[in-house]
Amino acid sequence: MGVGRALMLALAFLAVASLPAALALLFCYDEILDRVVCGWSEWRDRRREKRTIARLDRAIEADALTRDIDLSEFDRTDRRPLEQLAADLRRLGGQRLGGTGRSMVWHGALLQAYDDRLSLACRALGITEHLGELEGVDQEIERVRVEGVLHAAGLTLPAARAGHRQRHR
């Protein structure tokens, strides 16, 4: 009988000690339930996003696209920002296309500046180009090729004819 009373006394103390927790649970069950449901929903959304990103990476073979890009080039202090290069290319490209009536010296200097910016943009994105090595029609063909590769990389440039947008695929 002594063991039964000791057990009953222990259960009574346990019940009295857990009474505040039981009351708090009773009065706050909706908030606790809401937190659990929201946490589970956020976990599910994060998991779904990770799976979607993984599927997209596999679909476009993202690793193959970025394998040859040296990311340390982006951290150099003397490197011009890609946004500034893109703005220069758009400005020089627009002047190149609309520069009728200008002297040949001005046009040559403009093409040289445009080619320099194309080379800098290619270097920043890890794209090979041969603009400095070529002359004449070969250089013009290389310029068009480089513009197309830069456009495919996401850099929008003026089209070969004024009023048309560039459409490289």
N, C-alpha and C positions, 0 to 999 in steps of 0.2 A: 504494500500500500504506500510506503514511503517513496518508492520510485514513481508511482503514478502521480502522487501529489507534486513531486519535483518536476515531472514532465509537464503537468498542468500549469504549474507556476512559471516555468520557462516559456510555455506557449502564451500565457497571459502577458508576460513582459514583452514578448515579441509582438504581440498584437497591439499593445499600447505604444510601443516604440515605432511601429510602422503605420500607426493611425494617421499622423500628419502627411506622410507620403501618399497614403491611400486617398485622403481628402484632396490633396493637391492634384492627384491624378484624376479624380472624379470631376473637379471643377475646371481643369485645363485639358481635358482629353481632346477637345476639338482643335486646340492650337497644336498640341503634340502630334495629333493625326495629320494636320495640315503640313507641319514641318517634315514629317516622314514622307508624305505623298509628294511634296515639292522637291525634296532631296532625291527621291527616286526618279521623278520626272526629269530633273536636271541631269542626273547620271545617265539616263536613257538617251537624252538629247545629245550629250557629249559623246556618248558611244556611237550614236548614229552619225554624227558629224565626222568622227574619226574614220568610220567605215566608208563614208562617202568620199572623203579626201583620199583614202587609200585606193578606192576604186578609180577615182580620177587620175591619180598618179600612175596607176597601172595602165589606164586607157591611153594616156598621152605619153607614156614612158618618160616621166619627168626626170628620172635619174639619168637617162641617156642624153637628155637635153642639157643638163647642168653639169655633167661629168667633166667637161673640158674647160669650164669657167673657173678661173683662179680668183677666189673670193678675197684674197689678200690685196688685190689691185684696188678694191673699193675702199680700203682703209688708208690709202696713201694720202698725205696732206696736200701734195702738189697736184692731185687729180682734180679736174674740173667736174662739177656735178653733172650727171647725165641730163638733168632737166635743162641746165644752161646750154649744154651742147645741142640738145634738141631745139631749143629756141633759136640758137645761132643758125642751125641748119635750115630751119623754116624761114628765117629772115633772109639768109643768103640765097636760099633756093627761090624764094619769091622775087628777089632782085635779079637773080640769074634768068628767070623766065620772063620777067617784065622789063628787062634792061635793054630795050631796043633804042637805037639812036645814041648809044654811048660809044666811046672810043674803044679800040681793040685792046689798048693797054689796060683800061678799066675792066673790061670783060675778062681778060687774062688773069688779072689780080683777083677778081671775084671768084673765078673758077679755082684758082690756087687756094684761096681761103676756104672755099666750100669743100675742096678735096681734103684740106688739112682737118677740118671739122669731121668729115666722114671718117678719116683715119683715126682720129681720137675716139669717136663713138665706137668704131669697130674694136679698137684696143680695149676700151672700157667693157665691152660685152664679150670679148674673147673671140671675135670673128676675124678670119684672115682676109686681107685685102692686098691688092697690088697696084694701087693708084699711083704711087711714086715711081714705080718701075716702068710704066707704060707711057705711050705718047699717042696723040692723034685719035683715030677712031677706036683703037684698042682701049685707050684710056676712057673714052666715052662709054664704051660697052661695059667696062669694069665699073664705072660710076653707076650705071643703071643696075648692074648686078648687085653692087653693094647697097644701093638704095632699096632694092627688093629684099635683100637679106635683113637689113635694118627694119624695114617695114614688117617683115615676118616676126622679128623680135619684139615688135610693139612700138616702134618709133615711127610716127606718121610724118611724112615729108610731103612737100608740094609735088604735084604731078608734073609730067613732062609738058603738058599743055595747060595754060592758065584756065581756071574755071573748072577743072576736073580733079577729082580726088584720086589718090594713088590706090591701085587695087592689085597688089601682088599676092600670090597664094603660094 
